[in-house]
Amino acid sequence: MFEKLVNIICNYVEVEAGDIHPESRFMEDLGFTSFDFMSMLGEIEDEFDVEVEQTEAVNIRTVQEAVDYLGKLVSEE
């Protein structure tokens, strides 16, 4: 799931896949804007066939937090 997420992240910011780590923060380290982040969430919903709760999304700051949250959503399906 991490690799899939990294590929999606690379669609939104100018960062090499090898420079994205579990502890990378979306805004501070990867250069996401709020708009980029919300757009990415929409793609993640389509890709993984899940629904991301906006109240949960605001708490996702690192790539690992996103992976953990997605893992939880996918296992609930």
mmCIF file of the N, C-alpha and C atoms, coordinates in Angstrom:
data_MODEL
# 
_entry.id   MODEL 
# 
loop_
_atom_site.group_PDB 
_atom_site.id 
_atom_site.type_symbol 
_atom_site.label_atom_id 
_atom_site.label_alt_id 
_atom_site.label_comp_id 
_atom_site.label_asym_id 
_atom_site.label_entity_id 
_atom_site.label_seq_id 
_atom_site.pdbx_PDB_ins_code 
_atom_site.Cartn_x 
_atom_site.Cartn_y 
_atom_site.Cartn_z 
_atom_site.occupancy 
_atom_site.B_iso_or_equiv 
_atom_site.pdbx_formal_charge 
_atom_site.auth_seq_id 
_atom_site.auth_comp_id 
_atom_site.auth_asym_id 
_atom_site.auth_atom_id 
_atom_site.pdbx_PDB_model_num 
ATOM 1   N N  . MET A 1 1  ? 0.824   -1.194 0.000  1.00 0.00 ? 1  MET A N  1 
ATOM 2   C CA . MET A 1 1  ? 0.000   0.000  0.000  1.00 0.00 ? 1  MET A CA 1 
ATOM 3   C C  . MET A 1 1  ? 0.869   1.260  0.000  1.00 0.00 ? 1  MET A C  1 
ATOM 4   N N  . PHE A 1 2  ? 2.004   1.207  0.693  1.00 0.00 ? 2  PHE A N  1 
ATOM 5   C CA . PHE A 1 2  ? 2.909   2.361  0.743  1.00 0.00 ? 2  PHE A CA 1 
ATOM 6   C C  . PHE A 1 2  ? 3.360   2.749  -0.667 1.00 0.00 ? 2  PHE A C  1 
ATOM 7   N N  . GLU A 1 3  ? 3.756   1.758  -1.461 1.00 0.00 ? 3  GLU A N  1 
ATOM 8   C CA . GLU A 1 3  ? 4.253   2.036  -2.814 1.00 0.00 ? 3  GLU A CA 1 
ATOM 9   C C  . GLU A 1 3  ? 3.158   2.655  -3.685 1.00 0.00 ? 3  GLU A C  1 
ATOM 10  N N  . LYS A 1 4  ? 1.943   2.142  -3.557 1.00 0.00 ? 4  LYS A N  1 
ATOM 11  C CA . LYS A 1 4  ? 0.825   2.683  -4.323 1.00 0.00 ? 4  LYS A CA 1 
ATOM 12  C C  . LYS A 1 4  ? 0.582   4.145  -3.947 1.00 0.00 ? 4  LYS A C  1 
ATOM 13  N N  . LEU A 1 5  ? 0.645   4.419  -2.656 1.00 0.00 ? 5  LEU A N  1 
ATOM 14  C CA . LEU A 1 5  ? 0.440   5.783  -2.175 1.00 0.00 ? 5  LEU A CA 1 
ATOM 15  C C  . LEU A 1 5  ? 1.555   6.702  -2.671 1.00 0.00 ? 5  LEU A C  1 
ATOM 16  N N  . VAL A 1 6  ? 2.783   6.216  -2.663 1.00 0.00 ? 6  VAL A N  1 
ATOM 17  C CA . VAL A 1 6  ? 3.914   7.008  -3.158 1.00 0.00 ? 6  VAL A CA 1 
ATOM 18  C C  . VAL A 1 6  ? 3.694   7.377  -4.626 1.00 0.00 ? 6  VAL A C  1 
ATOM 19  N N  . ASN A 1 7  ? 3.220   6.434  -5.420 1.00 0.00 ? 7  ASN A N  1 
ATOM 20  C CA . ASN A 1 7  ? 2.951   6.719  -6.834 1.00 0.00 ? 7  ASN A CA 1 
ATOM 21  C C  . ASN A 1 7  ? 1.896   7.806  -6.991 1.00 0.00 ? 7  ASN A C  1 
ATOM 22  N N  . ILE A 1 8  ? 0.865   7.755  -6.158 1.00 0.00 ? 8  ILE A N  1 
ATOM 23  C CA . ILE A 1 8  ? -0.176  8.783  -6.204 1.00 0.00 ? 8  ILE A CA 1 
ATOM 24  C C  . ILE A 1 8  ? 0.395   10.133 -5.774 1.00 0.00 ? 8  ILE A C  1 
ATOM 25  N N  . ILE A 1 9  ? 1.197   10.138 -4.724 1.00 0.00 ? 9  ILE A N  1 
ATOM 26  C CA . ILE A 1 9  ? 1.805   11.386 -4.235 1.00 0.00 ? 9  ILE A CA 1 
ATOM 27  C C  . ILE A 1 9  ? 2.619   12.051 -5.342 1.00 0.00 ? 9  ILE A C  1 
ATOM 28  N N  . CYS A 1 10 ? 3.345   11.249 -6.111 1.00 0.00 ? 10 CYS A N  1 
ATOM 29  C CA . CYS A 1 10 ? 4.207   11.790 -7.177 1.00 0.00 ? 10 CYS A CA 1 
ATOM 30  C C  . CYS A 1 10 ? 3.394   12.481 -8.273 1.00 0.00 ? 10 CYS A C  1 
ATOM 31  N N  . ASN A 1 11 ? 2.096   12.184 -8.369 1.00 0.00 ? 11 ASN A N  1 
ATOM 32  C CA . ASN A 1 11 ? 1.244   12.871 -9.336 1.00 0.00 ? 11 ASN A CA 1 
ATOM 33  C C  . ASN A 1 11 ? 0.945   14.313 -8.922 1.00 0.00 ? 11 ASN A C  1 
ATOM 34  N N  . TYR A 1 12 ? 1.150   14.632 -7.655 1.00 0.00 ? 12 TYR A N  1 
ATOM 35  C CA . TYR A 1 12 ? 0.733   15.929 -7.125 1.00 0.00 ? 12 TYR A CA 1 
ATOM 36  C C  . TYR A 1 12 ? 1.874   16.873 -6.774 1.00 0.00 ? 12 TYR A C  1 
ATOM 37  N N  . VAL A 1 13 ? 3.039   16.329 -6.476 1.00 0.00 ? 13 VAL A N  1 
ATOM 38  C CA . VAL A 1 13 ? 4.171   17.182 -6.104 1.00 0.00 ? 13 VAL A CA 1 
ATOM 39  C C  . VAL A 1 13 ? 5.429   16.739 -6.839 1.00 0.00 ? 13 VAL A C  1 
ATOM 40  N N  . GLU A 1 14 ? 6.362   17.661 -7.004 1.00 0.00 ? 14 GLU A N  1 
ATOM 41  C CA . GLU A 1 14 ? 7.619   17.393 -7.688 1.00 0.00 ? 14 GLU A CA 1 
ATOM 42  C C  . GLU A 1 14 ? 8.620   16.779 -6.714 1.00 0.00 ? 14 GLU A C  1 
ATOM 43  N N  . VAL A 1 15 ? 8.385   15.525 -6.362 1.00 0.00 ? 15 VAL A N  1 
ATOM 44  C CA . VAL A 1 15 ? 9.260   14.818 -5.440 1.00 0.00 ? 15 VAL A CA 1 
ATOM 45  C C  . VAL A 1 15 ? 9.548   13.445 -6.041 1.00 0.00 ? 15 VAL A C  1 
ATOM 46  N N  . GLU A 1 16 ? 10.814  13.026 -5.953 1.00 0.00 ? 16 GLU A N  1 
ATOM 47  C CA . GLU A 1 16 ? 11.173  11.690 -6.426 1.00 0.00 ? 16 GLU A CA 1 
ATOM 48  C C  . GLU A 1 16 ? 10.597  10.650 -5.466 1.00 0.00 ? 16 GLU A C  1 
ATOM 49  N N  . ALA A 1 17 ? 10.148  9.534  -6.023 1.00 0.00 ? 17 ALA A N  1 
ATOM 50  C CA . ALA A 1 17 ? 9.561   8.466  -5.194 1.00 0.00 ? 17 ALA A CA 1 
ATOM 51  C C  . ALA A 1 17 ? 10.530  8.025  -4.095 1.00 0.00 ? 17 ALA A C  1 
ATOM 52  N N  . GLY A 1 18 ? 11.811  7.985  -4.404 1.00 0.00 ? 18 GLY A N  1 
ATOM 53  C CA . GLY A 1 18 ? 12.810  7.560  -3.421 1.00 0.00 ? 18 GLY A CA 1 
ATOM 54  C C  . GLY A 1 18 ? 12.991  8.522  -2.266 1.00 0.00 ? 18 GLY A C  1 
ATOM 55  N N  . ASP A 1 19 ? 12.493  9.746  -2.441 1.00 0.00 ? 19 ASP A N  1 
ATOM 56  C CA . ASP A 1 19 ? 12.605  10.752 -1.382 1.00 0.00 ? 19 ASP A CA 1 
ATOM 57  C C  . ASP A 1 19 ? 11.387  10.791 -0.482 1.00 0.00 ? 19 ASP A C  1 
ATOM 58  N N  . ILE A 1 20 ? 10.422  9.912  -0.730 1.00 0.00 ? 20 ILE A N  1 
ATOM 59  C CA . ILE A 1 20 ? 9.211   9.857  0.098  1.00 0.00 ? 20 ILE A CA 1 
ATOM 60  C C  . ILE A 1 20 ? 9.355   8.709  1.086  1.00 0.00 ? 20 ILE A C  1 
ATOM 61  N N  . HIS A 1 21 ? 9.272   9.044  2.349  1.00 0.00 ? 21 HIS A N  1 
ATOM 62  C CA . HIS A 1 21 ? 9.462   8.066  3.432  1.00 0.00 ? 21 HIS A CA 1 
ATOM 63  C C  . HIS A 1 21 ? 8.207   8.032  4.307  1.00 0.00 ? 21 HIS A C  1 
ATOM 64  N N  . PRO A 1 22 ? 8.045   6.969  5.097  1.00 0.00 ? 22 PRO A N  1 
ATOM 65  C CA . PRO A 1 22 ? 6.860   6.889  5.973  1.00 0.00 ? 22 PRO A CA 1 
ATOM 66  C C  . PRO A 1 22 ? 6.694   8.117  6.869  1.00 0.00 ? 22 PRO A C  1 
ATOM 67  N N  . GLU A 1 23 ? 7.801   8.689  7.328  1.00 0.00 ? 23 GLU A N  1 
ATOM 68  C CA . GLU A 1 23 ? 7.712   9.832  8.247  1.00 0.00 ? 23 GLU A CA 1 
ATOM 69  C C  . GLU A 1 23 ? 7.601   11.173 7.514  1.00 0.00 ? 23 GLU A C  1 
ATOM 70  N N  . SER A 1 24 ? 7.611   11.161 6.175  1.00 0.00 ? 24 SER A N  1 
ATOM 71  C CA . SER A 1 24 ? 7.489   12.406 5.405  1.00 0.00 ? 24 SER A CA 1 
ATOM 72  C C  . SER A 1 24 ? 6.143   13.068 5.691  1.00 0.00 ? 24 SER A C  1 
ATOM 73  N N  . ARG A 1 25 ? 6.194   14.375 5.967  1.00 0.00 ? 25 ARG A N  1 
ATOM 74  C CA . ARG A 1 25 ? 4.977   15.131 6.223  1.00 0.00 ? 25 ARG A CA 1 
ATOM 75  C C  . ARG A 1 25 ? 4.509   15.747 4.908  1.00 0.00 ? 25 ARG A C  1 
ATOM 76  N N  . PHE A 1 26 ? 3.215   15.651 4.644  1.00 0.00 ? 26 PHE A N  1 
ATOM 77  C CA . PHE A 1 26 ? 2.677   16.115 3.371  1.00 0.00 ? 26 PHE A CA 1 
ATOM 78  C C  . PHE A 1 26 ? 2.976   17.596 3.114  1.00 0.00 ? 26 PHE A C  1 
ATOM 79  N N  . MET A 1 27 ? 2.649   18.452 4.049  1.00 0.00 ? 27 MET A N  1 
ATOM 80  C CA . MET A 1 27 ? 2.806   19.893 3.841  1.00 0.00 ? 27 MET A CA 1 
ATOM 81  C C  . MET A 1 27 ? 4.271   20.330 3.973  1.00 0.00 ? 27 MET A C  1 
ATOM 82  N N  . GLU A 1 28 ? 4.881   19.999 5.097  1.00 0.00 ? 28 GLU A N  1 
ATOM 83  C CA . GLU A 1 28 ? 6.209   20.518 5.417  1.00 0.00 ? 28 GLU A CA 1 
ATOM 84  C C  . GLU A 1 28 ? 7.312   19.894 4.565  1.00 0.00 ? 28 GLU A C  1 
ATOM 85  N N  . ASP A 1 29 ? 7.273   18.579 4.360  1.00 0.00 ? 29 ASP A N  1 
ATOM 86  C CA . ASP A 1 29 ? 8.365   17.885 3.674  1.00 0.00 ? 29 ASP A CA 1 
ATOM 87  C C  . ASP A 1 29 ? 8.131   17.703 2.178  1.00 0.00 ? 29 ASP A C  1 
ATOM 88  N N  . LEU A 1 30 ? 6.887   17.469 1.788  1.00 0.00 ? 30 LEU A N  1 
ATOM 89  C CA . LEU A 1 30 ? 6.597   17.146 0.392  1.00 0.00 ? 30 LEU A CA 1 
ATOM 90  C C  . LEU A 1 30 ? 6.054   18.334 -0.398 1.00 0.00 ? 30 LEU A C  1 
ATOM 91  N N  . GLY A 1 31 ? 5.705   19.409 0.292  1.00 0.00 ? 31 GLY A N  1 
ATOM 92  C CA . GLY A 1 31 ? 5.274   20.618 -0.395 1.00 0.00 ? 31 GLY A CA 1 
ATOM 93  C C  . GLY A 1 31 ? 3.829   20.633 -0.863 1.00 0.00 ? 31 GLY A C  1 
ATOM 94  N N  . PHE A 1 32 ? 2.997   19.834 -0.244 1.00 0.00 ? 32 PHE A N  1 
ATOM 95  C CA . PHE A 1 32 ? 1.575   19.831 -0.593 1.00 0.00 ? 32 PHE A CA 1 
ATOM 96  C C  . PHE A 1 32 ? 0.913   21.127 -0.166 1.00 0.00 ? 32 PHE A C  1 
ATOM 97  N N  . THR A 1 33 ? -0.045  21.587 -0.977 1.00 0.00 ? 33 THR A N  1 
ATOM 98  C CA . THR A 1 33 ? -0.954  22.646 -0.544 1.00 0.00 ? 33 THR A CA 1 
ATOM 99  C C  . THR A 1 33 ? -2.218  21.939 -0.059 1.00 0.00 ? 33 THR A C  1 
ATOM 100 N N  . SER A 1 34 ? -3.091  22.672 0.569  1.00 0.00 ? 34 SER A N  1 
ATOM 101 C CA . SER A 1 34 ? -4.353  22.071 1.021  1.00 0.00 ? 34 SER A CA 1 
ATOM 102 C C  . SER A 1 34 ? -5.137  21.534 -0.168 1.00 0.00 ? 34 SER A C  1 
ATOM 103 N N  . PHE A 1 35 ? -5.112  22.286 -1.278 1.00 0.00 ? 35 PHE A N  1 
ATOM 104 C CA . PHE A 1 35 ? -5.826  21.850 -2.476 1.00 0.00 ? 35 PHE A CA 1 
ATOM 105 C C  . PHE A 1 35 ? -5.226  20.558 -3.026 1.00 0.00 ? 35 PHE A C  1 
ATOM 106 N N  . ASP A 1 36 ? -3.885  20.486 -3.085 1.00 0.00 ? 36 ASP A N  1 
ATOM 107 C CA . ASP A 1 36 ? -3.214  19.261 -3.552 1.00 0.00 ? 36 ASP A CA 1 
ATOM 108 C C  . ASP A 1 36 ? -3.646  18.075 -2.698 1.00 0.00 ? 36 ASP A C  1 
ATOM 109 N N  . PHE A 1 37 ? -3.646  18.280 -1.392 1.00 0.00 ? 37 PHE A N  1 
ATOM 110 C CA . PHE A 1 37 ? -3.955  17.197 -0.464 1.00 0.00 ? 37 PHE A CA 1 
ATOM 111 C C  . PHE A 1 37 ? -5.381  16.697 -0.663 1.00 0.00 ? 37 PHE A C  1 
ATOM 112 N N  . MET A 1 38 ? -6.331  17.632 -0.792 1.00 0.00 ? 38 MET A N  1 
ATOM 113 C CA . MET A 1 38 ? -7.722  17.222 -0.971 1.00 0.00 ? 38 MET A CA 1 
ATOM 114 C C  . MET A 1 38 ? -7.927  16.542 -2.329 1.00 0.00 ? 38 MET A C  1 
ATOM 115 N N  . SER A 1 39 ? -7.242  17.028 -3.346 1.00 0.00 ? 39 SER A N  1 
ATOM 116 C CA . SER A 1 39 ? -7.318  16.390 -4.664 1.00 0.00 ? 39 SER A CA 1 
ATOM 117 C C  . SER A 1 39 ? -6.767  14.968 -4.606 1.00 0.00 ? 39 SER A C  1 
ATOM 118 N N  . MET A 1 40 ? -5.650  14.810 -3.893 1.00 0.00 ? 40 MET A N  1 
ATOM 119 C CA . MET A 1 40 ? -5.047  13.486 -3.739 1.00 0.00 ? 40 MET A CA 1 
ATOM 120 C C  . MET A 1 40 ? -6.006  12.546 -3.006 1.00 0.00 ? 40 MET A C  1 
ATOM 121 N N  . LEU A 1 41 ? -6.689  13.051 -1.994 1.00 0.00 ? 41 LEU A N  1 
ATOM 122 C CA . LEU A 1 41 ? -7.637  12.211 -1.259 1.00 0.00 ? 41 LEU A CA 1 
ATOM 123 C C  . LEU A 1 41 ? -8.738  11.698 -2.183 1.00 0.00 ? 41 LEU A C  1 
ATOM 124 N N  . GLY A 1 42 ? -9.183  12.556 -3.098 1.00 0.00 ? 42 GLY A N  1 
ATOM 125 C CA . GLY A 1 42 ? -10.189 12.123 -4.064 1.00 0.00 ? 42 GLY A CA 1 
ATOM 126 C C  . GLY A 1 42 ? -9.680  10.981 -4.926 1.00 0.00 ? 42 GLY A C  1 
ATOM 127 N N  . GLU A 1 43 ? -8.433  11.083 -5.366 1.00 0.00 ? 43 GLU A N  1 
ATOM 128 C CA . GLU A 1 43 ? -7.854  10.002 -6.173 1.00 0.00 ? 43 GLU A CA 1 
ATOM 129 C C  . GLU A 1 43 ? -7.697  8.732  -5.347 1.00 0.00 ? 43 GLU A C  1 
ATOM 130 N N  . ILE A 1 44 ? -7.308  8.876  -4.095 1.00 0.00 ? 44 ILE A N  1 
ATOM 131 C CA . ILE A 1 44 ? -7.159  7.717  -3.201 1.00 0.00 ? 44 ILE A CA 1 
ATOM 132 C C  . ILE A 1 44 ? -8.506  7.023  -3.025 1.00 0.00 ? 44 ILE A C  1 
ATOM 133 N N  . GLU A 1 45 ? -9.565  7.806  -2.869 1.00 0.00 ? 45 GLU A N  1 
ATOM 134 C CA . GLU A 1 45 ? -10.902 7.214  -2.728 1.00 0.00 ? 45 GLU A CA 1 
ATOM 135 C C  . GLU A 1 45 ? -11.244 6.376  -3.956 1.00 0.00 ? 45 GLU A C  1 
ATOM 136 N N  . ASP A 1 46 ? -10.938 6.906  -5.136 1.00 0.00 ? 46 ASP A N  1 
ATOM 137 C CA . ASP A 1 46 ? -11.219 6.163  -6.372 1.00 0.00 ? 46 ASP A CA 1 
ATOM 138 C C  . ASP A 1 46 ? -10.340 4.921  -6.486 1.00 0.00 ? 46 ASP A C  1 
ATOM 139 N N  . GLU A 1 47 ? -9.065  5.090  -6.209 1.00 0.00 ? 47 GLU A N  1 
ATOM 140 C CA . GLU A 1 47 ? -8.092  4.001  -6.368 1.00 0.00 ? 47 GLU A CA 1 
ATOM 141 C C  . GLU A 1 47 ? -8.374  2.829  -5.428 1.00 0.00 ? 47 GLU A C  1 
ATOM 142 N N  . PHE A 1 48 ? -8.681  3.140  -4.168 1.00 0.00 ? 48 PHE A N  1 
ATOM 143 C CA . PHE A 1 48 ? -8.865  2.097  -3.158 1.00 0.00 ? 48 PHE A CA 1 
ATOM 144 C C  . PHE A 1 48 ? -10.338 1.772  -2.902 1.00 0.00 ? 48 PHE A C  1 
ATOM 145 N N  . ASP A 1 49 ? -11.242 2.492  -3.573 1.00 0.00 ? 49 ASP A N  1 
ATOM 146 C CA . ASP A 1 49 ? -12.679 2.291  -3.407 1.00 0.00 ? 49 ASP A CA 1 
ATOM 147 C C  . ASP A 1 49 ? -13.095 2.407  -1.947 1.00 0.00 ? 49 ASP A C  1 
ATOM 148 N N  . VAL A 1 50 ? -12.686 3.522  -1.340 1.00 0.00 ? 50 VAL A N  1 
ATOM 149 C CA . VAL A 1 50 ? -13.023 3.808  0.057  1.00 0.00 ? 50 VAL A CA 1 
ATOM 150 C C  . VAL A 1 50 ? -13.556 5.243  0.130  1.00 0.00 ? 50 VAL A C  1 
ATOM 151 N N  . GLU A 1 51 ? -14.113 5.590  1.280  1.00 0.00 ? 51 GLU A N  1 
ATOM 152 C CA . GLU A 1 51 ? -14.548 6.970  1.504  1.00 0.00 ? 51 GLU A CA 1 
ATOM 153 C C  . GLU A 1 51 ? -13.765 7.539  2.669  1.00 0.00 ? 51 GLU A C  1 
ATOM 154 N N  . VAL A 1 52 ? -13.006 8.589  2.387  1.00 0.00 ? 52 VAL A N  1 
ATOM 155 C CA . VAL A 1 52 ? -12.192 9.240  3.415  1.00 0.00 ? 52 VAL A CA 1 
ATOM 156 C C  . VAL A 1 52 ? -13.053 10.270 4.136  1.00 0.00 ? 52 VAL A C  1 
ATOM 157 N N  . GLU A 1 53 ? -13.144 10.134 5.441  1.00 0.00 ? 53 GLU A N  1 
ATOM 158 C CA . GLU A 1 53 ? -13.901 11.091 6.250  1.00 0.00 ? 53 GLU A CA 1 
ATOM 159 C C  . GLU A 1 53 ? -13.075 12.368 6.402  1.00 0.00 ? 53 GLU A C  1 
ATOM 160 N N  . GLN A 1 54 ? -13.685 13.513 6.073  1.00 0.00 ? 54 GLN A N  1 
ATOM 161 C CA . GLN A 1 54 ? -12.958 14.788 6.158  1.00 0.00 ? 54 GLN A CA 1 
ATOM 162 C C  . GLN A 1 54 ? -12.479 15.068 7.581  1.00 0.00 ? 54 GLN A C  1 
ATOM 163 N N  . THR A 1 55 ? -13.265 14.642 8.561  1.00 0.00 ? 55 THR A N  1 
ATOM 164 C CA . THR A 1 55 ? -12.857 14.874 9.953  1.00 0.00 ? 55 THR A CA 1 
ATOM 165 C C  . THR A 1 55 ? -11.611 14.067 10.297 1.00 0.00 ? 55 THR A C  1 
ATOM 166 N N  . GLU A 1 56 ? -11.431 12.922 9.652  1.00 0.00 ? 56 GLU A N  1 
ATOM 167 C CA . GLU A 1 56 ? -10.234 12.106 9.863  1.00 0.00 ? 56 GLU A CA 1 
ATOM 168 C C  . GLU A 1 56 ? -9.068  12.645 9.037  1.00 0.00 ? 56 GLU A C  1 
ATOM 169 N N  . ALA A 1 57 ? -9.364  13.121 7.836  1.00 0.00 ? 57 ALA A N  1 
ATOM 170 C CA . ALA A 1 57 ? -8.319  13.576 6.916  1.00 0.00 ? 57 ALA A CA 1 
ATOM 171 C C  . ALA A 1 57 ? -7.488  14.708 7.509  1.00 0.00 ? 57 ALA A C  1 
ATOM 172 N N  . VAL A 1 58 ? -8.104  15.576 8.284  1.00 0.00 ? 58 VAL A N  1 
ATOM 173 C CA . VAL A 1 58 ? -7.358  16.706 8.847  1.00 0.00 ? 58 VAL A CA 1 
ATOM 174 C C  . VAL A 1 58 ? -6.289  16.248 9.842  1.00 0.00 ? 58 VAL A C  1 
ATOM 175 N N  . ASN A 1 59 ? -6.413  15.034 10.342 1.00 0.00 ? 59 ASN A N  1 
ATOM 176 C CA . ASN A 1 59 ? -5.425  14.511 11.288 1.00 0.00 ? 59 ASN A CA 1 
ATOM 177 C C  . ASN A 1 59 ? -4.272  13.775 10.610 1.00 0.00 ? 59 ASN A C  1 
ATOM 178 N N  . ILE A 1 60 ? -4.343  13.606 9.299  1.00 0.00 ? 60 ILE A N  1 
ATOM 179 C CA . ILE A 1 60 ? -3.298  12.882 8.572  1.00 0.00 ? 60 ILE A CA 1 
ATOM 180 C C  . ILE A 1 60 ? -2.206  13.867 8.185  1.00 0.00 ? 60 ILE A C  1 
ATOM 181 N N  . ARG A 1 61 ? -1.042  13.695 8.786  1.00 0.00 ? 61 ARG A N  1 
ATOM 182 C CA . ARG A 1 61 ? 0.063   14.615 8.515  1.00 0.00 ? 61 ARG A CA 1 
ATOM 183 C C  . ARG A 1 61 ? 1.237   13.931 7.824  1.00 0.00 ? 61 ARG A C  1 
ATOM 184 N N  . THR A 1 62 ? 1.411   12.640 8.046  1.00 0.00 ? 62 THR A N  1 
ATOM 185 C CA . THR A 1 62 ? 2.547   11.934 7.442  1.00 0.00 ? 62 THR A CA 1 
ATOM 186 C C  . THR A 1 62 ? 2.054   10.840 6.499  1.00 0.00 ? 62 THR A C  1 
ATOM 187 N N  . VAL A 1 63 ? 2.966   10.385 5.660  1.00 0.00 ? 63 VAL A N  1 
ATOM 188 C CA . VAL A 1 63 ? 2.637   9.321  4.721  1.00 0.00 ? 63 VAL A CA 1 
ATOM 189 C C  . VAL A 1 63 ? 2.226   8.061  5.491  1.00 0.00 ? 63 VAL A C  1 
ATOM 190 N N  . GLN A 1 64 ? 2.933   7.752  6.582  1.00 0.00 ? 64 GLN A N  1 
ATOM 191 C CA . GLN A 1 64 ? 2.598   6.554  7.364  1.00 0.00 ? 64 GLN A CA 1 
ATOM 192 C C  . GLN A 1 64 ? 1.205   6.660  7.977  1.00 0.00 ? 64 GLN A C  1 
ATOM 193 N N  . GLU A 1 65 ? 0.832   7.833  8.444  1.00 0.00 ? 65 GLU A N  1 
ATOM 194 C CA . GLU A 1 65 ? -0.524  8.010  8.988  1.00 0.00 ? 65 GLU A CA 1 
ATOM 195 C C  . GLU A 1 65 ? -1.567  7.753  7.906  1.00 0.00 ? 65 GLU A C  1 
ATOM 196 N N  . ALA A 1 66 ? -1.271  8.190  6.675  1.00 0.00 ? 66 ALA A N  1 
ATOM 197 C CA . ALA A 1 66 ? -2.189  7.941  5.560  1.00 0.00 ? 66 ALA A CA 1 
ATOM 198 C C  . ALA A 1 66 ? -2.280  6.452  5.259  1.00 0.00 ? 66 ALA A C  1 
ATOM 199 N N  . VAL A 1 67 ? -1.137  5.760  5.265  1.00 0.00 ? 67 VAL A N  1 
ATOM 200 C CA . VAL A 1 67 ? -1.112  4.311  5.022  1.00 0.00 ? 67 VAL A CA 1 
ATOM 201 C C  . VAL A 1 67 ? -1.910  3.584  6.096  1.00 0.00 ? 67 VAL A C  1 
ATOM 202 N N  . ASP A 1 68 ? -1.700  3.963  7.349  1.00 0.00 ? 68 ASP A N  1 
ATOM 203 C CA . ASP A 1 68 ? -2.416  3.318  8.458  1.00 0.00 ? 68 ASP A CA 1 
ATOM 204 C C  . ASP A 1 68 ? -3.929  3.533  8.332  1.00 0.00 ? 68 ASP A C  1 
ATOM 205 N N  . TYR A 1 69 ? -4.327  4.764  8.020  1.00 0.00 ? 69 TYR A N  1 
ATOM 206 C CA . TYR A 1 69 ? -5.747  5.078  7.885  1.00 0.00 ? 69 TYR A CA 1 
ATOM 207 C C  . TYR A 1 69 ? -6.362  4.317  6.716  1.00 0.00 ? 69 TYR A C  1 
ATOM 208 N N  . LEU A 1 70 ? -5.651  4.301  5.601  1.00 0.00 ? 70 LEU A N  1 
ATOM 209 C CA . LEU A 1 70 ? -6.144  3.563  4.430  1.00 0.00 ? 70 LEU A CA 1 
ATOM 210 C C  . LEU A 1 70 ? -6.257  2.080  4.716  1.00 0.00 ? 70 LEU A C  1 
ATOM 211 N N  . GLY A 1 71 ? -5.284  1.546  5.407  1.00 0.00 ? 71 GLY A N  1 
ATOM 212 C CA . GLY A 1 71 ? -5.319  0.127  5.767  1.00 0.00 ? 71 GLY A CA 1 
ATOM 213 C C  . GLY A 1 71 ? -6.549  -0.211 6.581  1.00 0.00 ? 71 GLY A C  1 
ATOM 214 N N  . LYS A 1 72 ? -6.889  0.695  7.490  1.00 0.00 ? 72 LYS A N  1 
ATOM 215 C CA . LYS A 1 72 ? -8.076  0.510  8.331  1.00 0.00 ? 72 LYS A CA 1 
ATOM 216 C C  . LYS A 1 72 ? -9.336  0.573  7.467  1.00 0.00 ? 72 LYS A C  1 
ATOM 217 N N  . LEU A 1 73 ? -9.400  1.536  6.558  1.00 0.00 ? 73 LEU A N  1 
ATOM 218 C CA . LEU A 1 73 ? -10.586 1.664  5.687  1.00 0.00 ? 73 LEU A CA 1 
ATOM 219 C C  . LEU A 1 73 ? -10.754 0.451  4.782  1.00 0.00 ? 73 LEU A C  1 
ATOM 220 N N  . VAL A 1 74 ? -9.656  -0.001 4.204  1.00 0.00 ? 74 VAL A N  1 
ATOM 221 C CA . VAL A 1 74 ? -9.720  -1.126 3.269  1.00 0.00 ? 74 VAL A CA 1 
ATOM 222 C C  . VAL A 1 74 ? -10.142 -2.398 3.997  1.00 0.00 ? 74 VAL A C  1 
ATOM 223 N N  . SER A 1 75 ? -9.659  -2.576 5.225  1.00 0.00 ? 75 SER A N  1 
ATOM 224 C CA . SER A 1 75 ? -10.008 -3.794 5.965  1.00 0.00 ? 75 SER A CA 1 
ATOM 225 C C  . SER A 1 75 ? -11.479 -3.789 6.406  1.00 0.00 ? 75 SER A C  1 
ATOM 226 N N  . GLU A 1 76 ? -12.089 -2.599 6.480  1.00 0.00 ? 76 GLU A N  1 
ATOM 227 C CA . GLU A 1 76 ? -13.497 -2.493 6.864  1.00 0.00 ? 76 GLU A CA 1 
ATOM 228 C C  . GLU A 1 76 ? -14.435 -2.815 5.696  1.00 0.00 ? 76 GLU A C  1 
ATOM 229 N N  . GLU A 1 77 ? -13.894 -2.722 4.474  1.00 0.00 ? 77 GLU A N  1 
ATOM 230 C CA . GLU A 1 77 ? -14.738 -2.965 3.283  1.00 0.00 ? 77 GLU A CA 1 
ATOM 231 C C  . GLU A 1 77 ? -15.138 -4.410 3.170  1.00 0.00 ? 77 GLU A C  1 
# 
